[in-house]
Amino acid sequence: MRHGHVGKPVSRIDGPQKVAGKATFAAEFPMEGLAYAAIAYSTIAKGRLVAVETEAAEAAPGVVLVMTHRNAPRLKPPPVFMSSQKAAAGDDLPVLQDDRIHWNGQPVAVVLAETQEQADHAKSLLRFTYEAEPSVTDFAEAEARGTAQSQFQGEPLHDAIGDAEAALAGARFRVDADYASPRHNHNPIELHAVTLAWQGDVLRIHDAQQVLAHAAWTLSQVFDMPEEKVVVTSPFVGGGFGSKTLWRHQILAAAAAKLAARPVRLVLSREGVYRVVGGRSQTEQRVALGADAEGRLEAIIHTGVTVKTAHNAMPEPFILPTRSAYQAKTLLLDVQEVELDMLSNTFMRAPGEAVGTFALESAMDELAHEIGMDPIELRIRNEPEKDPISGLPFSSRNIVEAWRAGAERFGWSRRNPTPAAVRDGEWLVGMGCATATYPYYRMPGGAARLTLTQDGRVAVDLAVHEMGMGTSTVHTQVLADRLGVPMENVAFNYGDSRLPGVIMAGGSQQTAAIGASLIAVCDKLVGELLALAGNDSPIAGLDADAVVAREGGLAKRDEPQRHETYASILQRAQRQSVVVEATPARPLETMHWSMHSHGAMFCEARVNAVTGEIRIARFLGSFDCGRILNPKTAASQFRGGIIMGLGLALMEETQFDERNGRVMNPNLSDYHVPVHLDVPAIDVMWTDIPDPHTPMGARGIGEIGITGTGAAVANAVFNATGRRVRDLPITLDKLL
């Protein structure tokens, strides 16, 4: 029952702590006798480390320890993410256990010192001698050697319906083009950091984590110790986007702390993040579309190649959005992969969808131009009635409403369909649009514990994460409504691996997973309270379906005067509190429904005819993501995704030297991300139509904003200039 909290723009409950500087992040926890760590990185892509000169570093002021493969504790290889339910590592390579080098930038030594400055200085005194071996670091060379079928979550990235190539050849209208996206690196504002200590036989870790329970289990495997002896806490995370998982720095810090018998703080430098933490892989994509005279698709072909390593299981699955975006008579989707000697790539906001929608939605715009049809009308004309691949019905799909409402608000009717026709002085002005889409996920393992006390206060415990999305705020709203209590009576405890649940903050699924857990544990609480109420209660004899929580107690659903407070129930039962724990049912909804969030993205771009400079004048995202639980935090998520999409479209590119596999721009001076002057006023709106098949009616919103944004920008640039840029980022040199 709704009690007025859900759906309201409640400010984040952790906001006052953050603005007052009282929110403690991973690199801020005090520990007695703390030593500071610095990492040295390899400078070859493949080979052996044949000699290490450590004497000068060991003699430097303040140095506590120099750790290399020669003296590191013996460790097991970390279980790589997706190899088992709780595996969290970015790769499965041994950590500082031998002299082998697997990528340019691999950690080869750790220095501990009394201060960070002393550690950094001592690291500079280390000298390494390598024996290089032939490596594969060139994309084209790897392709020439042959590609392999790519897999994602254990399934081949391949779908075929009919003969798409033949249908394309016979289509009245067709486009066939190649698109490319570069490597991207993670750049959360909070650097990856860990503060930890061995306390007896317990490894106590303060980390920046979005997979708490997974990290604790994985570390227990590496150090060959019971899982319950690894305690990971992460109350605040300054952005994750898929990168705040388990990488080498946590393992190295724990090994160094064990060897030195000292607490350790290890904060990766910005360069260190580029050397140790994976990012988004490069792609080469072909999209070919064939349509009949009415603009109805007869063929969709979306194929291409991406890059990964031999030591992880994460290709860039760029065909994912194409699987459900449009109806066509025939379809061919395929991702091939090549393996390079490089840092393992990983999840990065909307993996697959972010760059896949750039190619698909650019091609849809090209087809609309070829036909002479409005791009929105082309998309609506090809709306599927059911999932094109699985044949499942959609759980809820209101993208047409999002398109219509967004077009009206953006003023799409004023768009001139003729490219390069609108000019404002030196500036060419254009509008573009694109579809955004991201699948619904809800992963199993979301146990929750709930404690209700006699004074009507509620505490819920879950091993989940707050990375700035508003997790604790939104679910405090949800729990307050479900139990009919004020928000100030709810304590939402999270960020600790000792709490129940195995929920990760990824795949835009944490809200759904937590929601299912809260529903399950609240239902169990109601059952316990009804059992405690006894025969003298106004709600005696009622079952759980007949009651509703309201006004700090339970009432008969259709007779609200039959009501008893929680305090009264517990007092009569002579209980100070009641504690329940529950796990929701497995996420079977995705077996019966095709489930996705959607959006309609609109961009107005201005391109200087003299310099080629691109400015985004305004942007609108019109979303269909089910029920919006908190408009304020949701709007921030939508805008944040769009801003990241503007970076993808216009500037982000990892400069990877294909001669030696080294990242050449590992800093924010050379790797450009959007700043205030790059970002226009961003308008967001949504349908707010609940999905009847998800917990709370909500679908994910954390990643949908980046999808479609790159294509909307590219299509606006084409409308402004008549130039079609098919390789990201869209920089001014490509327009001159």
TIPARO-554379 format. One record per residue (C-alpha): residue number from 1; residue in three letters; x, y, z. Coordinates in steps of 0.25 Angstrom, whole numbers. Example, Ala and Ser with C-alpha at 12.3 -4.5 7.8 and 13.67 -1.06 7.14 Angstrom:
2
  num  residuo     px     py     pz
    1      Ala     49    -18     31
    2      Ser     55     -4     29
***
This chain:
736
  num  residuo     px     py     pz
    1      Met      0      0      0
    2      Arg      5     14     -3
    3      His      7     23      9
    4      Gly     12     35      1
    5      His     27     33      2
    6      Val     30     26    -11
    7      Gly     29     35    -23
    8      Lys     33     47    -16
    9      Pro     46     55    -19
   10      Val     52     52     -5
   11      Ser     66     58     -4
   12      Arg     77     47     -1
   13      Ile     78     44     14
   14      Asp     93     43     13
   15      Gly     94     57      7
   16      Pro     97     65     20
   17      Gln    108     55     23
   18      Lys    114     57     10
   19      Val    113     72      9
   20      Ala    119     73     24
   21      Gly    131     64     20
   22      Lys    126     53     30
   23      Ala    124     42     20
   24      Thr    136     33     21
   25      Phe    141     27      8
   26      Ala    151     16      7
   27      Ala    164     24      7
   28      Glu    159     32     20
   29      Phe    158     21     30
   30      Pro    168     23     42
   31      Met    176     11     46
   32      Glu    187     11     56
   33      Gly    201      9     50
   34      Leu    197     11     36
   35      Ala    207      8     25
   36      Tyr    205     15     11
   37      Ala    206      7     -2
   38      Ala    211     10    -16
   39      Ile    211      1    -28
   40      Ala    222     -1    -39
   41      Tyr    216     -5    -53
   42      Ser    223    -13    -64
   43      Thr    227     -6    -77
   44      Ile    226    -18    -86
   45      Ala    213    -25    -91
   46      Lys    218    -40    -90
   47      Gly    231    -47    -85
   48      Arg    239    -49    -72
   49      Leu    244    -40    -61
   50      Val    258    -45    -60
   51      Ala    264    -36    -50
   52      Val    259    -26    -39
   53      Glu    268    -16    -32
   54      Thr    262    -13    -19
   55      Glu    274     -8    -10
   56      Ala    273      7    -12
   57      Ala    258      6    -10
   58      Glu    259     -2      3
   59      Ala    269      8      8
   60      Ala    261     20      5
   61      Pro    255     28     17
   62      Gly    243     22     23
   63      Val    242      9     15
   64      Val    235     -2     22
   65      Leu    235    -13     11
   66      Val    238    -15     -3
   67      Met    230    -27     -8
   68      Thr    232    -34    -21
   69      His    229    -48    -27
   70      Arg    242    -52    -19
   71      Asn    236    -50     -5
   72      Ala    221    -48     -7
   73      Pro    212    -58      1
   74      Arg    208    -70     -7
   75      Leu    194    -68    -12
   76      Lys    184    -75    -21
   77      Pro    179    -69    -34
   78      Pro    167    -61    -32
   79      Pro    153    -66    -38
   80      Val    150    -57    -49
   81      Phe    136    -51    -50
   82      Met    125    -59    -56
   83      Ser    133    -72    -53
   84      Ser    124    -75    -41
   85      Gln    113    -68    -33
   86      Lys    122    -60    -24
   87      Ala    134    -58    -33
   88      Ala    139    -44    -34
   89      Ala    153    -43    -40
   90      Gly    156    -35    -53
   91      Asp    165    -47    -57
   92      Asp    169    -61    -53
   93      Leu    184    -58    -53
   94      Pro    193    -61    -41
   95      Val    196    -48    -33
   96      Leu    211    -45    -32
   97      Gln    214    -60    -31
   98      Asp    224    -62    -42
   99      Asp    233    -54    -52
  100      Arg    223    -55    -63
  101      Ile    218    -42    -70
  102      His    204    -42    -77
  103      Trp    201    -27    -80
  104      Asn    208    -14    -81
  105      Gly    205     -8    -67
  106      Gln    204    -21    -59
  107      Pro    208    -18    -44
  108      Val    222    -24    -42
  109      Ala    225    -18    -28
  110      Val    219    -11    -16
  111      Val    226     -2     -7
  112      Leu    221      1      7
  113      Ala    226     13     15
  114      Glu    222     22     27
  115      Thr    216     33     17
  116      Gln    211     33      3
  117      Glu    222     42     -2
  118      Gln    233     33      4
  119      Ala    226     21     -3
  120      Asp    225     28    -16
  121      His    239     33    -15
  122      Ala    245     19    -12
  123      Lys    237     13    -24
  124      Ser    244     22    -33
  125      Leu    257     16    -28
  126      Leu    253      2    -33
  127      Arg    260     -4    -45
  128      Phe    255    -15    -54
  129      Thr    261    -23    -65
  130      Tyr    251    -30    -74
  131      Glu    252    -41    -85
  132      Ala    242    -38    -95
  133      Glu    234    -48   -103
  134      Pro    226    -47   -116
  135      Ser    212    -41   -112
  136      Val    199    -38   -119
  137      Thr    195    -23   -117
  138      Asp    190    -19   -130
  139      Phe    175    -21   -133
  140      Ala    177    -23   -148
  141      Glu    188    -33   -146
  142      Ala    180    -41   -137
  143      Glu    168    -40   -147
  144      Ala    177    -45   -158
  145      Arg    181    -57   -149
  146      Gly    166    -61   -148
  147      Thr    154    -58   -139
  148      Ala    146    -66   -130
  149      Gln    131    -67   -126
  150      Ser    129    -57   -114
  151      Gln    120    -62   -102
  152      Phe    113    -53    -92
  153      Gln    108    -59    -79
  154      Gly    111    -73    -84
  155      Glu    103    -72    -97
  156      Pro    108    -69   -111
  157      Leu    106    -55   -116
  158      His     99    -60   -129
  159      Asp     85    -59   -134
  160      Ala     80    -62   -148
  161      Ile     65    -62   -153
  162      Gly     64    -65   -168
  163      Asp     74    -61   -179
  164      Ala     77    -46   -175
  165      Glu     88    -44   -186
  166      Ala     78    -48   -197
  167      Ala     67    -40   -191
  168      Leu     76    -28   -191
  169      Ala     80    -30   -205
  170      Gly     66    -30   -209
  171      Ala     61    -18   -201
  172      Arg     55     -6   -207
  173      Phe     64      3   -198
  174      Arg     76     -1   -191
  175      Val     88      4   -183
  176      Asp    101     -3   -180
  177      Ala    112      3   -172
  178      Asp    123      1   -163
  179      Tyr    124      8   -149
  180      Ala    136      8   -139
  181      Ser    137     11   -124
  182      Pro    150     12   -117
  183      Arg    155      7   -104
  184      His    150     15    -92
  185      Asn    155     16    -78
  186      His    148     17    -64
  187      Asn    149     30    -57
  188      Pro    141     30    -45
  189      Ile    143     43    -37
  190      Glu    148     35    -25
  191      Leu    161     27    -28
  192      His    161     12    -25
  193      Ala    166     11    -11
  194      Val    166      1      1
  195      Thr    170      2     15
  196      Leu    172    -11     22
  197      Ala    178    -19     33
  198      Trp    180    -33     38
  199      Gln    173    -34     52
  200      Gly    177    -47     57
  201      Asp    172    -57     46
  202      Val    162    -47     41
  203      Leu    165    -39     29
  204      Arg    158    -25     31
  205      Ile    156    -17     19
  206      His    150     -3     16
  207      Asp    148     -3      1
  208      Ala    142      5    -10
  209      Gln    133     -7    -15
  210      Gln    120    -10    -23
  211      Val    121    -25    -21
  212      Leu    123    -26     -6
  213      Ala    120    -41     -3
  214      His    126    -45    -16
  215      Ala    139    -38    -12
  216      Ala    140    -44      2
  217      Trp    138    -58     -4
  218      Thr    148    -56    -15
  219      Leu    158    -51     -5
  220      Ser    156    -63      4
  221      Gln    159    -72     -8
  222      Val    172    -64    -12
  223      Phe    177    -65      3
  224      Asp    171    -79      5
  225      Met    163    -75     18
  226      Pro    149    -76     22
  227      Glu    139    -66     15
  228      Glu    134    -61     29
  229      Lys    149    -57     33
  230      Val    149    -47     22
  231      Val    141    -34     25
  232      Val    139    -24     15
  233      Thr    132    -11     18
  234      Ser    129      0      8
  235      Pro    119     10     13
  236      Phe    121     21      2
  237      Val    126     20    -12
  238      Gly    130     32    -21
  239      Gly    125     25    -34
  240      Gly    127     11    -39
  241      Phe    121      9    -53
  242      Gly    126     -5    -53
  243      Ser    140     -2    -49
  244      Lys    139     -3    -33
  245      Thr    140    -18    -33
  246      Leu    152    -27    -29
  247      Trp    165    -23    -36
  248      Arg    180    -26    -32
  249      His    181    -14    -23
  250      Gln    173    -20    -12
  251      Ile    180    -33    -13
  252      Leu    194    -27    -13
  253      Ala    190    -18     -1
  254      Ala    186    -30      7
  255      Ala    198    -38      4
  256      Ala    207    -26      7
  257      Ala    200    -24     20
  258      Lys    202    -39     24
  259      Leu    216    -39     20
  260      Ala    219    -26     28
  261      Ala    210    -28     40
  262      Arg    204    -14     38
  263      Pro    191     -8     34
  264      Val    192     -3     19
  265      Arg    186      8     11
  266      Leu    187      7     -4
  267      Val    181     18    -13
  268      Leu    183     16    -28
  269      Ser    188     28    -35
  270      Arg    180     33    -47
  271      Glu    190     26    -55
  272      Gly    189     14    -46
  273      Val    174     13    -50
  274      Tyr    178     12    -64
  275      Arg    189      1    -62
  276      Val    181     -8    -53
  277      Val    166     -6    -55
  278      Gly    160    -10    -68
  279      Gly    151     -2    -77
  280      Arg    142     -3    -89
  281      Ser    148    -10   -101
  282      Gln    149     -6   -115
  283      Thr    139    -10   -125
  284      Glu    138    -11   -141
  285      Gln    123    -12   -144
  286      Arg    115    -14   -157
  287      Val    100    -10   -158
  288      Ala     92    -12   -170
  289      Leu     77    -10   -171
  290      Gly     68    -13   -182
  291      Ala     54     -7   -183
  292      Asp     42     -8   -192
  293      Ala     35      4   -199
  294      Glu     27      7   -186
  295      Gly     40      7   -178
  296      Arg     37     -6   -171
  297      Leu     50    -14   -168
  298      Glu     52    -26   -176
  299      Ala     66    -29   -171
  300      Ile     75    -25   -159
  301      Ile     89    -29   -159
  302      His     98    -25   -147
  303      Thr    112    -32   -147
  304      Gly    126    -29   -143
  305      Val    138    -31   -135
  306      Thr    143    -27   -121
  307      Val    155    -29   -112
  308      Lys    157    -37    -99
  309      Thr    168    -44    -92
  310      Ala    170    -59    -90
  311      His    169    -57    -75
  312      Asn    155    -51    -74
  313      Ala    141    -54    -79
  314      Met    136    -40    -83
  315      Pro    135    -37    -98
  316      Glu    127    -24   -102
  317      Pro    114    -30   -105
  318      Phe    109    -19   -115
  319      Ile     98    -27   -121
  320      Leu     90    -27   -109
  321      Pro     81    -15   -112
  322      Thr     78    -20   -126
  323      Arg     72    -32   -121
  324      Ser     59    -25   -116
  325      Ala     59    -12   -122
  326      Tyr     52    -14   -135
  327      Gln     43    -24   -143
  328      Ala     49    -29   -156
  329      Lys     46    -41   -165
  330      Thr     60    -46   -165
  331      Leu     72    -43   -155
  332      Leu     86    -46   -153
  333      Leu     94    -43   -141
  334      Asp    108    -47   -137
  335      Val    120    -43   -129
  336      Gln    134    -49   -132
  337      Glu    146    -46   -123
  338      Val    161    -46   -123
  339      Glu    170    -47   -111
  340      Leu    181    -37   -108
  341      Asp    192    -36    -98
  342      Met    186    -25    -90
  343      Leu    179    -22    -77
  344      Ser    166    -29    -76
  345      Asn    154    -21    -80
  346      Thr    142    -21    -72
  347      Phe    128    -15    -70
  348      Met    126      0    -72
  349      Arg    113      7    -71
  350      Ala    103     -1    -81
  351      Pro    114    -11    -87
  352      Gly    109    -14   -101
  353      Glu     97     -4   -101
  354      Ala    106      8   -100
  355      Val    114      6   -113
  356      Gly    104     -4   -119
  357      Thr     93      7   -120
  358      Phe    103     17   -126
  359      Ala    104      8   -138
  360      Leu     89      3   -139
  361      Glu     83     16   -137
  362      Ser     93     23   -146
  363      Ala     89     13   -157
  364      Met     74     16   -154
  365      Asp     76     30   -156
  366      Glu     83     27   -169
  367      Leu     72     19   -174
  368      Ala     62     29   -170
  369      His     70     39   -179
  370      Glu     71     29   -190
  371      Ile     56     27   -190
  372      Gly     52     42   -188
  373      Met     44     38   -175
  374      Asp     44     45   -161
  375      Pro     54     37   -152
  376      Ile     44     36   -141
  377      Glu     33     31   -150
  378      Leu     43     20   -156
  379      Arg     45     15   -142
  380      Ile     31     15   -138
  381      Arg     27      8   -151
  382      Asn     36     -3   -147
  383      Glu     32     -5   -133
  384      Pro     31    -20   -129
  385      Glu     19    -26   -123
  386      Lys     27    -37   -116
  387      Asp     42    -40   -114
  388      Pro     48    -42   -128
  389      Ile     57    -53   -123
  390      Ser     50    -60   -112
  391      Gly     36    -58   -116
  392      Leu     33    -54   -101
  393      Pro     23    -43    -99
  394      Phe     28    -30    -93
  395      Ser     25    -28    -79
  396      Ser     23    -13    -81
  397      Arg     27     -5    -94
  398      Asn     23      9    -95
  399      Ile     34     15   -104
  400      Val     24     21   -114
  401      Glu     18     29   -103
  402      Ala     32     33    -99
  403      Trp     35     37   -113
  404      Arg     22     45   -115
  405      Ala     24     53   -102
  406      Gly     39     55   -104
  407      Ala     37     60   -118
  408      Glu     26     70   -114
  409      Arg     34     76   -102
  410      Phe     47     76   -110
  411      Gly     41     84   -122
  412      Trp     44     73   -132
  413      Ser     34     78   -142
  414      Arg     43     90   -144
  415      Arg     54     81   -149
  416      Asn     59     83   -164
  417      Pro     61     70   -170
  418      Thr     71     75   -180
  419      Pro     85     74   -175
  420      Ala     93     87   -174
  421      Ala     81     96   -176
  422      Val     80    103   -163
  423      Arg     91    113   -159
  424      Asp     93    123   -148
  425      Gly    105    132   -152
  426      Glu    117    123   -153
  427      Trp    109    112   -146
  428      Leu    102    100   -153
  429      Val     90     95   -145
  430      Gly     84     82   -145
  431      Met     75     72   -138
  432      Gly     77     57   -136
  433      Cys     70     46   -128
  434      Ala     72     32   -124
  435      Thr     66     20   -117
  436      Ala     71     17   -103
  437      Thr     70      3    -97
  438      Tyr     75     -6    -86
  439      Pro     70    -19    -81
  440      Tyr     64    -22    -68
  441      Tyr     72    -31    -59
  442      Arg     69    -37    -45
  443      Met     80    -46    -39
  444      Pro     77    -56    -29
  445      Gly     83    -56    -15
  446      Gly     76    -44     -9
  447      Ala     74    -48      6
  448      Ala     70    -37     16
  449      Arg     69    -37     31
  450      Leu     58    -28     37
  451      Thr     57    -24     52
  452      Leu     45    -17     58
  453      Thr     45    -11     72
  454      Gln     34     -8     82
  455      Asp     36      7     79
  456      Gly     32      5     65
  457      Arg     46      6     59
  458      Val     50     -2     48
  459      Ala     64     -6     43
  460      Val     67    -14     31
  461      Asp     81    -21     28
  462      Leu     86    -24     14
  463      Ala    100    -25      8
  464      Val     97    -15     -3
  465      His    104     -2     -8
  466      Glu    102     13     -8
  467      Met    110     19    -20
  468      Gly    103     32    -20
  469      Met     90     27    -27
  470      Gly     81     29    -15
  471      Thr     80     14    -11
  472      Ser     78     16      4
  473      Thr     69     28      2
  474      Val     60     21     -8
  475      His     59      8      0
  476      Thr     56     15     12
  477      Gln     44     21      5
  478      Val     40      8      0
  479      Leu     41      1     14
  480      Ala     34     13     21
  481      Asp     22     11     12
  482      Arg     22     -4     13
  483      Leu     22     -4     28
  484      Gly     13      9     30
  485      Val     24     16     38
  486      Pro     31     30     36
  487      Met     44     30     29
  488      Glu     51     35     41
  489      Asn     47     22     48
  490      Val     55     14     37
  491      Ala     70     10     38
  492      Phe     75      5     25
  493      Asn     88     -3     28
  494      Tyr     97     -6     16
  495      Gly    111     -7     12
  496      Asp    116    -18     20
  497      Ser    119    -32     15
  498      Arg    115    -38     29
  499      Leu    101    -34     26
  500      Pro     91    -43     18
  501      Gly     90    -44      3
  502      Val     99    -46     -9
  503      Ile     94    -34    -17
  504      Met    103    -26    -27
  505      Ala    102    -12    -31
  506      Gly    102    -14    -46
  507      Gly     94    -17    -58
  508      Ser     84     -6    -53
  509      Gln     78    -17    -44
  510      Gln     81    -14    -30
  511      Thr     68     -6    -28
  512      Ala     60    -18    -33
  513      Ala     68    -28    -25
  514      Ile     66    -20    -12
  515      Gly     52    -17    -15
  516      Ala     49    -32    -16
  517      Ser     57    -35     -3
  518      Leu     49    -24      4
  519      Ile     36    -30      0
  520      Ala     40    -44      4
  521      Val     45    -39     18
  522      Cys     33    -30     20
  523      Asp     23    -41     17
  524      Lys     30    -50     27
  525      Leu     30    -40     37
  526      Val     15    -38     35
  527      Gly     13    -53     37
  528      Glu     21    -53     50
  529      Leu     13    -41     55
  530      Leu      0    -48     52
  531      Ala      5    -60     60
  532      Leu      9    -52     72
  533      Ala     -4    -43     72
  534      Gly    -12    -54     79
  535      Asn    -27    -56     80
  536      Asp    -29    -42     88
  537      Ser    -24    -34     76
  538      Pro    -33    -26     67
  539      Ile    -27    -33     55
  540      Ala    -28    -47     61
  541      Gly    -32    -58     51
  542      Leu    -27    -50     39
  543      Asp    -17    -56     29
  544      Ala     -6    -48     23
  545      Asp    -14    -45     10
  546      Ala    -25    -39     18
  547      Val    -16    -28     26
  548      Val     -9    -16     21
  549      Ala      2     -8     29
  550      Arg     -2      6     33
  551      Glu      0     16     44
  552      Gly     10      9     51
  553      Gly      3     -5     51
  554      Leu     -6    -14     44
  555      Ala    -20    -13     40
  556      Lys    -31    -21     32
  557      Arg    -30    -17     18
  558      Asp    -45    -14     16
  559      Glu    -48    -10     31
  560      Pro    -37      0     35
  561      Gln    -43      2     48
  562      Arg    -38    -12     52
  563      His    -24     -7     55
  564      Glu    -13    -10     65
  565      Thr      0     -4     66
  566      Tyr     13    -11     65
  567      Ala     16     -6     79
  568      Ser      3    -12     85
  569      Ile      6    -26     78
  570      Leu     20    -27     83
  571      Gln     16    -22     97
  572      Arg      5    -33     98
  573      Ala     14    -43     93
  574      Gln     25    -38    104
  575      Arg     35    -36     93
  576      Gln     44    -24     91
  577      Ser     46    -27     77
  578      Val     44    -37     66
  579      Val     55    -41     56
  580      Val     52    -48     42
  581      Glu     61    -51     31
  582      Ala     56    -55     17
  583      Thr     61    -58      3
  584      Pro     52    -54     -9
  585      Ala     48    -64    -20
  586      Arg     57    -66    -32
  587      Pro     56    -56    -43
  588      Leu     47    -65    -52
  589      Glu     40    -52    -58
  590      Thr     50    -51    -68
  591      Met     47    -66    -73
  592      His     33    -61    -76
  593      Trp     34    -47    -81
  594      Ser     44    -39    -89
  595      Met     48    -28    -80
  596      His     55    -15    -83
  597      Ser     56      0    -80
  598      His     54      9    -92
  599      Gly     57     24    -95
  600      Ala     56     34   -107
  601      Met     68     43   -107
  602      Phe     68     57   -114
  603      Cys     80     65   -117
  604      Glu     82     79   -123
  605      Ala     96     81   -128
  606      Arg    104     93   -133
  607      Val    116     92   -141
  608      Asn    125    103   -145
  609      Ala    127    104   -160
  610      Val    141    110   -159
  611      Thr    147    102   -147
  612      Gly    139     89   -147
  613      Glu    136     91   -132
  614      Ile    124     84   -127
  615      Arg    115     89   -116
  616      Ile    103     82   -111
  617      Ala     92     93   -109
  618      Arg     82     85   -102
  619      Phe     78     70    -99
  620      Leu     65     63    -95
  621      Gly     63     49    -90
  622      Ser     49     43    -90
  623      Phe     49     30    -82
  624      Asp     40     18    -80
  625      Cys     46     11    -68
  626      Gly     34      7    -61
  627      Arg     30     13    -48
  628      Ile     40     24    -43
  629      Leu     42     22    -28
  630      Asn     49     36    -26
  631      Pro     48     47    -36
  632      Lys     60     54    -31
  633      Thr     70     43    -30
  634      Ala     65     37    -43
  635      Ala     67     50    -51
  636      Ser     81     51    -46
  637      Gln     83     36    -51
  638      Phe     77     40    -64
  639      Arg     86     53    -66
  640      Gly     98     46    -61
  641      Gly     97     35    -72
  642      Ile     94     45    -82
  643      Ile    107     53    -78
  644      Met    115     40    -79
  645      Gly    109     38    -93
  646      Leu    113     52    -97
  647      Gly    127     48    -93
  648      Leu    126     35   -101
  649      Ala    121     43   -113
  650      Leu    131     55   -114
  651      Met    144     52   -106
  652      Glu    146     40    -99
  653      Glu    157     31   -105
  654      Thr    168     23    -99
  655      Gln    181     24   -107
  656      Phe    186     10   -107
  657      Asp    200      9   -114
  658      Glu    198     -4   -122
  659      Arg    213     -5   -124
  660      Asn    215     -9   -109
  661      Gly    201     -9   -102
  662      Arg    203      3    -94
  663      Val    192     13    -90
  664      Met    198     26    -94
  665      Asn    188     36    -88
  666      Pro    186     31    -73
  667      Asn    182     44    -67
  668      Leu    170     54    -68
  669      Ser    179     64    -75
  670      Asp    180     55    -88
  671      Tyr    168     46    -86
  672      His    157     56    -88
  673      Val    143     55    -80
  674      Pro    132     65    -80
  675      Val    133     77    -72
  676      His    123     88    -68
  677      Leu    125     96    -81
  678      Asp    123     83    -90
  679      Val    109     80    -84
  680      Pro     97     87    -87
  681      Ala     84     88    -80
  682      Ile     79     74    -80
  683      Asp     64     72    -79
  684      Val     58     58    -74
  685      Met     44     53    -74
  686      Trp     38     39    -72
  687      Thr     25     32    -74
  688      Asp     24     27    -60
  689      Ile     16     15    -64
  690      Pro     18      3    -54
  691      Asp     23    -10    -60
  692      Pro     13    -20    -54
  693      His     24    -31    -54
  694      Thr     35    -25    -46
  695      Pro     37    -23    -31
  696      Met     31     -9    -28
  697      Gly     27     -7    -43
  698      Ala     41     -1    -45
  699      Arg     52     -5    -56
  700      Gly     67      0    -56
  701      Ile     71     14    -58
  702      Gly     86     14    -55
  703      Glu     91     11    -69
  704      Ile     79     15    -79
  705      Gly     84     29    -80
  706      Ile     97     26    -87
  707      Thr     90     18    -97
  708      Gly     86     25   -110
  709      Thr     93     37   -106
  710      Gly    105     35   -115
  711      Ala     96     33   -127
  712      Ala     87     45   -124
  713      Val     99     54   -124
  714      Ala    104     47   -137
  715      Asn     91     49   -144
  716      Ala     90     63   -139
  717      Val    104     66   -145
  718      Phe     99     60   -158
  719      Asn     87     68   -159
  720      Ala     95     81   -156
  721      Thr    106     78   -166
  722      Gly    103     67   -175
  723      Arg    115     59   -171
  724      Arg    113     45   -165
  725      Val    123     42   -155
  726      Arg    123     27   -152
  727      Asp    135     25   -143
  728      Leu    135     30   -129
  729      Pro    139     40   -123
  730      Ile    133     51   -132
  731      Thr    145     61   -132
  732      Leu    146     74   -140
  733      Asp    157     68   -149
  734      Lys    146     58   -155
  735      Leu    137     70   -159
  736      Leu    148     79   -166
***
